[in-house]
Amino acid sequence: MSFRTLLRCCVAGAAVFMAACAGPARSYRTNLDSLIAAGNYAGAQADIEKNKRAEYSRKNAVLYYLDLGMVQHDADLYKESSDNFGSAERRMEELFTKSIHRAAGTFLLNDNTTDYPGEVFERALATAFRALDYVFLGRTDDALVEARRVTGYLARYNDYMQGKSGYKDDAFAQYLSGMLFEQDGDADDARICYGAADAAYKWYGADYGTPEPRFGVPPYEDLEKQDLGEVVVLHYNGKAPIKVSRTFQVAWNDAVLAVNSSGRGEEGYGTFRNALNAGITGNAITVAYPVYEQPSYSVVSSRVETDSATADTQLMEDVSAIAEQTLKEKNAAIRARAIARAAIKYALAQYTAAKVEKSAGSGLGLLARIVTNVTAAATETADTRGWTTVPAQIRMAILALPPGKHDVKISFSGRNGEPEGSYTFKDVDVVRGRRTYLHYRTAY
């Protein structure tokens, strides 16, 4: 076997192993984005189910359930969606509980080899979407159970983090919970949730540029007196940000530590180049860390109109901004862990090569050094897993309308105010003193 063939075999073997853990490939996620943008939710669901093993695997069960649950919600398959969000919740709870009791450790390969536990904001949003599934199914009691679950989880997370996380609460989940408790007549819980949402939106404005919403409708308890009902229109907008891997190499010579940025860590040639460099120099380590890239989308705002009222939707949750800020806060720890892990791999490579050289001669020692360095570099990739099908934004409008049937039109606008299409909900039944919920998805 030639030298180059050996290198390719090492890299290929490592890549196959890592692909089994790394979650959905970028090409798969891009195709899924395209299906969602076209409104082909049946196609997206079929694609996710077909690729359950190939793209997700057992270690990425949380992602599978999240991705599937979201496209089913978009497709009005609320029972199926709630079942999958429930499966995601249970698995995330198992992994969250384990993380509390597990001592911190160094993973010898990379973060992709662990079960994906979901980000905290993903857990909160999954529970919020499940509550909405139950709202659309007319199962108010189950929706309230989910509302209590999300507020309870967020409280536990804050206690666990002891104020060390920038993401302290989920404003949209708290606001939605307040609305659900309010409609159920539970004034105390509604007040608590609205208060939590108000506090969260104060730092949302500073951290994510999301101001506190002001809807300008009568208080809910006054709707019946004024012979009005409410229509709540949820606009799920945009494409989820996608994590990609960035790498830099840390190389030693006799007395100098040098850091060379290698840009984006791409599959294929980029991985082979890093491995080849490490194999030849015998003293380089590759360090990888994740960053978000935001796929483009055209719609930036929306407006809801009926025969008697008009309102612009307001930004309730900037999912992309939350995801990016959360990752930035974690990346210092991710990089430190990656450097420590890479240094261990390097030390093991040198130790193995020295042992082989001592027992089998310098030729095989050099070969062992090359192979171990190549494998170490090839297996060092960032954890780029994340919820693919969640929207980039959650927008909302609330209109107070007289009871009866109404056509509700939602119109979409681009960055310069140009029209980007519209959709009309026909014959929406508005009930005196009650709320009626609608939702629509744009991702183009």
C-alpha positions as CSV (number, residue, x, y, z in Angstrom):
1,M,0.0,0.0,0.0
2,S,1.4,3.4,-1.0
3,F,1.9,6.3,1.5
4,R,-1.0,8.4,0.0
5,T,-3.3,5.4,-0.1
6,L,-2.6,4.7,3.6
7,L,-3.4,8.3,4.4
8,R,-6.7,8.2,2.4
9,C,-7.7,4.9,4.2
10,C,-7.1,6.5,7.6
11,V,-9.1,9.6,6.8
12,A,-11.9,7.6,5.1
13,G,-12.2,5.2,8.1
14,A,-12.3,8.1,10.5
15,A,-14.8,10.0,8.4
16,V,-17.1,6.9,8.2
17,F,-17.1,6.6,11.9
18,M,-17.8,10.2,12.5
19,A,-20.5,10.4,9.9
20,A,-22.5,7.8,12.0
21,C,-22.6,10.3,14.9
22,A,-22.5,13.7,13.4
23,G,-26.2,14.2,12.6
24,P,-27.9,15.4,9.4
25,A,-25.4,16.4,6.6
26,R,-25.5,20.0,5.4
27,S,-26.7,18.9,1.9
28,Y,-29.6,17.0,3.6
29,R,-30.6,20.0,5.7
30,T,-30.4,22.3,2.6
31,N,-32.8,20.0,0.7
32,L,-35.1,19.9,3.7
33,D,-35.1,23.8,3.8
34,S,-36.2,23.8,0.1
35,L,-39.1,21.5,0.7
36,I,-40.3,23.6,3.6
37,A,-39.9,26.8,1.6
38,A,-42.1,25.3,-1.1
39,G,-44.8,24.4,1.5
40,N,-44.2,20.7,0.7
41,Y,-44.6,19.5,4.2
42,A,-45.7,16.0,3.1
43,G,-42.4,15.7,1.1
44,A,-40.4,17.0,4.1
45,Q,-42.0,14.5,6.4
46,A,-41.4,11.7,4.0
47,D,-37.8,12.8,3.7
48,I,-37.2,12.9,7.4
49,E,-38.8,9.5,8.0
50,K,-36.9,7.9,5.1
51,N,-33.6,9.2,6.5
52,K,-34.2,8.3,10.1
53,R,-31.2,6.0,10.2
54,A,-29.0,7.4,7.5
55,E,-29.1,11.1,8.7
56,Y,-30.1,10.9,12.3
57,S,-29.1,7.6,14.0
58,R,-29.8,6.7,17.6
59,K,-27.6,9.4,19.0
60,N,-29.6,12.1,17.3
61,A,-33.1,10.9,18.2
62,V,-33.9,14.3,19.7
63,L,-33.2,16.0,16.3
64,Y,-35.3,13.4,14.5
65,Y,-38.3,14.0,16.7
66,L,-37.9,17.8,16.6
67,D,-37.5,18.0,12.8
68,L,-40.5,15.7,12.3
69,G,-42.7,17.3,14.9
70,M,-42.2,20.8,13.3
71,V,-43.1,19.9,9.7
72,Q,-46.2,18.0,11.0
73,H,-47.2,21.0,12.9
74,D,-46.8,23.1,9.8
75,A,-48.9,20.6,7.9
76,D,-51.8,20.7,10.5
77,L,-51.0,17.1,11.6
78,Y,-51.3,18.1,15.3
79,K,-51.8,14.7,16.9
80,E,-48.7,13.3,15.1
81,S,-46.7,16.5,15.8
82,S,-47.6,16.4,19.6
83,D,-46.5,12.7,19.7
84,N,-43.1,13.5,18.2
85,F,-42.6,16.6,20.3
86,G,-43.5,14.5,23.3
87,S,-40.8,12.0,22.3
88,A,-38.3,14.8,22.0
89,E,-39.2,16.2,25.4
90,R,-38.8,12.8,27.1
91,R,-35.4,12.2,25.6
92,M,-34.2,15.7,26.3
93,E,-35.3,15.3,29.9
94,E,-33.4,12.0,30.3
95,L,-30.3,13.6,28.9
96,F,-30.7,16.8,31.0
97,T,-31.0,14.7,34.1
98,K,-27.9,12.7,33.2
99,S,-26.0,15.9,32.6
100,I,-26.7,17.1,36.2
101,H,-25.3,14.0,37.7
102,R,-22.5,13.3,35.3
103,A,-19.0,14.7,36.1
104,A,-17.4,16.8,33.4
105,G,-15.1,14.8,31.2
106,T,-12.9,15.0,28.1
107,F,-14.2,13.1,25.1
108,L,-11.4,11.5,23.2
109,L,-13.0,11.8,19.7
110,N,-15.2,14.9,19.6
111,D,-18.6,16.2,20.8
112,N,-20.4,14.5,18.0
113,T,-19.9,11.1,19.7
114,T,-22.4,12.0,22.5
115,D,-26.2,11.8,22.3
116,Y,-27.6,15.2,21.2
117,P,-29.4,16.6,24.2
118,G,-31.0,19.7,22.5
119,E,-30.3,23.3,23.3
120,V,-32.3,24.9,26.2
121,F,-34.2,27.2,23.8
122,E,-35.0,24.1,21.6
123,R,-36.5,22.3,24.6
124,A,-38.6,25.4,25.5
125,L,-39.8,25.9,21.9
126,A,-40.6,22.2,21.5
127,T,-42.9,22.3,24.5
128,A,-44.5,25.6,23.3
129,F,-45.2,24.1,19.9
130,R,-46.7,21.0,21.6
131,A,-48.9,23.2,23.7
132,L,-50.1,24.9,20.4
133,D,-50.7,21.4,18.9
134,Y,-53.1,20.8,21.7
135,V,-54.8,24.2,21.3
136,F,-55.4,23.4,17.6
137,L,-56.8,20.0,18.6
138,G,-59.2,21.7,21.1
139,R,-57.5,19.9,24.0
140,T,-57.1,22.9,26.4
141,D,-56.3,20.8,29.5
142,D,-53.3,19.2,27.7
143,A,-52.2,22.6,26.4
144,L,-52.1,23.8,30.0
145,V,-50.1,20.8,31.1
146,E,-47.5,21.7,28.5
147,A,-47.6,25.4,29.6
148,R,-46.8,24.3,33.2
149,R,-44.1,21.9,31.9
150,V,-42.2,24.6,30.0
151,T,-42.3,27.1,32.9
152,G,-41.2,24.4,35.3
153,Y,-38.4,23.3,33.1
154,L,-37.1,26.9,32.6
155,A,-37.2,27.4,36.4
156,R,-35.2,24.3,37.0
157,Y,-32.7,25.3,34.3
158,N,-32.2,28.7,35.9
159,D,-31.6,27.1,39.3
160,Y,-29.1,24.7,37.7
161,M,-27.2,27.4,35.9
162,Q,-27.2,29.8,38.9
163,G,-27.3,32.8,36.6
164,K,-24.3,31.8,34.6
165,S,-26.2,31.5,31.3
166,G,-27.1,34.5,29.2
167,Y,-30.3,32.6,28.1
168,K,-32.3,33.0,31.3
169,D,-35.8,32.4,30.1
170,D,-37.9,32.0,27.0
171,A,-40.1,35.1,26.5
172,F,-42.4,33.6,23.9
173,A,-43.0,30.4,25.8
174,Q,-43.8,32.4,28.9
175,Y,-46.1,34.8,27.0
176,L,-48.0,31.9,25.3
177,S,-48.4,30.2,28.7
178,G,-49.8,33.4,30.1
179,M,-52.4,33.5,27.3
180,L,-53.4,29.9,27.9
181,F,-53.8,30.3,31.6
182,E,-55.7,33.6,31.1
183,Q,-58.1,31.9,28.7
184,D,-58.6,29.0,31.3
185,G,-59.5,31.6,34.0
186,D,-56.3,30.9,36.0
187,A,-55.5,34.6,36.7
188,D,-52.6,33.9,39.2
189,D,-50.7,31.6,36.8
190,A,-51.4,34.0,33.9
191,R,-50.0,36.9,36.0
192,I,-46.9,35.0,36.9
193,C,-46.2,34.0,33.3
194,Y,-46.8,37.5,31.9
195,G,-44.5,38.9,34.5
196,A,-41.8,36.4,33.5
197,A,-42.3,37.3,29.8
198,D,-42.1,41.0,30.6
199,A,-38.8,40.4,32.5
200,A,-37.5,38.3,29.7
201,Y,-38.4,40.8,26.9
202,K,-36.4,43.4,28.8
203,W,-33.1,41.5,28.2
204,Y,-34.4,40.2,24.9
205,G,-34.4,43.8,23.7
206,A,-30.8,44.2,24.7
207,D,-29.4,40.8,23.7
208,Y,-31.5,39.9,20.6
209,G,-33.1,43.2,19.5
210,T,-36.6,41.9,20.3
211,P,-38.8,44.5,22.0
212,E,-41.6,43.7,24.3
213,P,-44.8,43.2,22.2
214,R,-47.7,45.7,22.6
215,F,-50.9,44.6,20.8
216,G,-53.4,47.4,21.6
217,V,-56.4,45.1,22.1
218,P,-58.9,45.2,25.0
219,P,-57.9,43.2,28.2
220,Y,-59.0,39.6,27.7
221,E,-61.4,39.8,30.6
222,D,-63.2,42.7,28.9
223,L,-63.8,40.9,25.6
224,E,-67.2,39.4,26.6
225,K,-68.4,42.7,28.0
226,Q,-67.6,44.4,24.7
227,D,-69.1,41.6,22.6
228,L,-65.8,40.8,21.0
229,G,-63.6,37.7,20.5
230,E,-59.9,37.5,19.5
231,V,-58.0,36.1,16.6
232,V,-54.4,35.2,17.3
233,V,-52.3,34.8,14.1
234,L,-48.9,33.1,14.5
235,H,-46.5,33.7,11.6
236,Y,-43.6,31.3,11.6
237,N,-41.0,32.9,9.3
238,G,-37.7,32.1,7.8
239,K,-35.2,29.3,7.9
240,A,-33.3,28.0,10.9
241,P,-29.7,28.9,11.1
242,I,-27.3,26.1,10.3
243,K,-24.2,25.2,12.3
244,V,-21.0,24.7,10.3
245,S,-17.5,23.7,11.5
246,R,-14.6,26.0,11.6
247,T,-11.1,24.8,12.3
248,F,-7.7,26.1,13.1
249,Q,-4.4,24.2,13.6
250,V,-2.2,24.5,16.6
251,A,1.3,23.4,15.7
252,W,4.4,22.9,17.8
253,N,8.1,23.1,16.8
254,D,11.0,23.1,19.2
255,A,10.1,26.4,21.0
256,V,7.2,28.1,19.2
257,L,3.4,27.6,19.4
258,A,1.8,28.8,16.2
259,V,-1.8,29.1,15.3
260,N,-2.9,29.1,11.7
261,S,-6.5,29.7,10.8
262,S,-7.7,27.2,8.2
263,G,-11.1,28.8,7.6
264,R,-14.1,26.6,7.2
265,G,-13.8,22.9,8.0
266,E,-15.3,21.3,5.0
267,E,-16.0,17.7,4.4
268,G,-13.8,15.9,1.9
269,Y,-10.7,17.8,0.8
270,G,-10.5,20.1,3.8
271,T,-10.4,17.2,6.2
272,F,-7.8,15.4,4.1
273,R,-5.7,18.5,3.9
274,N,-5.6,18.9,7.7
275,A,-4.9,15.2,8.2
276,L,-2.1,15.3,5.6
277,N,-0.5,18.3,7.2
278,A,-0.6,16.7,10.6
279,G,0.8,13.5,9.3
280,I,3.8,15.1,7.5
281,T,4.8,17.6,10.2
282,G,4.2,15.2,13.1
283,N,3.5,18.1,15.5
284,A,0.2,19.7,14.5
285,I,-3.2,19.5,16.1
286,T,-6.5,20.4,14.5
287,V,-9.1,22.2,16.6
288,A,-12.7,22.5,15.5
289,Y,-15.5,24.7,16.8
290,P,-19.1,25.4,15.5
291,V,-20.5,28.7,14.2
292,Y,-23.9,29.5,12.7
293,E,-24.7,30.5,9.2
294,Q,-28.0,32.0,8.4
295,P,-29.7,30.8,5.1
296,S,-31.3,33.7,3.3
297,Y,-35.0,34.3,3.2
298,S,-37.1,37.1,1.7
299,V,-40.0,37.8,4.0
300,V,-39.2,40.1,7.0
301,S,-42.6,41.3,8.1
302,S,-46.3,40.6,7.8
303,R,-49.7,42.3,8.3
304,V,-53.0,40.8,9.2
305,E,-56.3,42.3,7.8
306,T,-60.0,41.5,8.2
307,D,-63.2,43.3,7.3
308,S,-63.1,45.3,10.6
309,A,-59.5,45.3,11.9
310,T,-55.8,45.4,10.8
311,A,-52.6,44.8,12.7
312,D,-48.9,44.2,11.9
313,T,-47.4,41.1,13.4
314,Q,-44.8,41.6,16.1
315,L,-41.6,39.7,16.6
316,M,-42.1,37.4,19.6
317,E,-39.0,35.2,19.2
318,D,-35.9,35.7,17.1
319,V,-34.8,32.1,17.1
320,S,-31.8,32.8,14.9
321,A,-30.5,35.5,17.3
322,I,-31.0,33.3,20.3
323,A,-29.3,30.4,18.7
324,E,-26.3,32.5,17.6
325,Q,-25.9,34.3,21.0
326,T,-26.2,31.0,22.9
327,L,-23.5,29.4,20.8
328,K,-21.2,32.4,21.2
329,E,-21.4,32.1,24.9
330,K,-20.6,28.4,24.8
331,N,-17.8,28.6,22.2
332,A,-15.0,29.6,24.7
333,A,-15.7,26.4,26.6
334,I,-16.0,24.4,23.4
335,R,-12.7,25.6,22.1
336,A,-10.9,25.0,25.4
337,R,-12.3,21.5,25.5
338,A,-11.3,20.9,21.8
339,I,-7.7,22.1,22.4
340,A,-7.4,19.8,25.5
341,R,-8.8,16.9,23.6
342,A,-6.5,17.5,20.6
343,A,-3.5,17.8,22.9
344,I,-4.3,14.4,24.4
345,K,-4.6,12.9,20.9
346,Y,-1.2,14.5,20.0
347,A,0.4,13.1,23.1
348,L,-1.0,9.7,22.5
349,A,0.3,9.8,18.9
350,Q,3.8,10.6,20.1
351,Y,3.7,7.9,22.8
352,T,2.5,5.3,20.4
353,A,5.1,6.2,17.8
354,A,7.8,6.1,20.4
355,K,6.7,2.6,21.5
356,V,6.5,1.3,18.0
357,E,9.9,2.8,17.1
358,K,11.5,1.2,20.2
359,S,10.2,-2.2,19.4
360,A,10.1,-2.3,15.6
361,G,12.5,0.3,14.3
362,S,12.4,3.9,13.1
363,G,10.7,3.1,9.9
364,L,7.6,1.7,11.5
365,G,7.8,4.3,14.2
366,L,7.5,7.1,11.6
367,L,4.6,5.2,10.0
368,A,2.8,4.9,13.3
369,R,3.4,8.6,14.0
370,I,1.9,9.5,10.6
371,V,-1.2,7.2,11.0
372,T,-2.0,8.4,14.5
373,N,-1.6,12.1,13.7
374,V,-3.7,11.6,10.5
375,T,-6.5,9.9,12.4
376,A,-6.5,12.4,15.2
377,A,-6.9,15.3,12.8
378,A,-9.5,13.6,10.7
379,T,-11.7,12.8,13.8
380,E,-11.6,16.4,15.1
381,T,-14.8,18.0,13.8
382,A,-17.2,20.4,15.5
383,D,-20.6,19.4,16.7
384,T,-22.8,21.0,14.0
385,R,-26.1,19.4,15.1
386,G,-29.2,21.5,15.6
387,W,-32.9,21.7,15.0
388,T,-33.3,22.1,11.2
389,T,-37.0,22.7,10.7
390,V,-37.7,25.3,13.3
391,P,-38.4,28.8,11.9
392,A,-36.0,31.7,12.2
393,Q,-38.7,33.9,13.7
394,I,-42.0,33.6,15.5
395,R,-44.3,36.6,14.8
396,M,-47.7,37.3,16.2
397,A,-50.7,39.6,15.7
398,I,-53.9,39.8,17.9
399,L,-57.1,41.3,16.6
400,A,-60.3,41.9,18.5
401,L,-63.3,41.2,16.3
402,P,-67.1,40.9,16.6
403,P,-68.3,37.3,16.9
404,G,-69.1,35.5,13.6
405,K,-67.3,34.3,10.5
406,H,-64.4,36.4,9.2
407,D,-61.9,36.1,6.4
408,V,-58.4,36.7,7.8
409,K,-55.7,37.7,5.4
410,I,-52.0,37.7,6.2
411,S,-49.7,39.6,3.7
412,F,-45.9,39.3,3.7
413,S,-43.4,42.0,2.9
414,G,-39.7,41.9,1.9
415,R,-36.8,44.0,3.2
416,N,-37.7,47.1,1.2
417,G,-41.4,46.8,1.7
418,E,-42.1,44.9,-1.5
419,P,-45.0,42.4,-1.4
420,E,-44.0,38.8,-1.0
421,G,-47.3,37.1,-1.3
422,S,-50.3,36.6,1.0
423,Y,-52.7,33.9,2.4
424,T,-56.3,34.1,3.4
425,F,-57.9,32.0,6.2
426,K,-61.5,31.6,5.1
427,D,-64.5,31.7,7.4
428,V,-62.7,31.9,10.6
429,D,-65.1,31.5,13.5
430,V,-64.7,34.2,16.1
431,V,-66.3,33.3,19.5
432,R,-67.5,36.0,21.9
433,G,-65.1,36.2,24.9
434,R,-62.7,33.6,23.5
435,R,-59.5,33.3,21.4
436,T,-59.1,31.6,18.0
437,Y,-55.6,30.6,17.0
438,L,-54.3,30.5,13.4
439,H,-50.8,29.8,12.0
440,Y,-48.9,30.1,8.8
441,R,-45.3,29.3,7.7
442,T,-43.1,31.2,5.2
443,A,-39.5,30.1,4.6
444,Y,-38.7,31.4,1.1
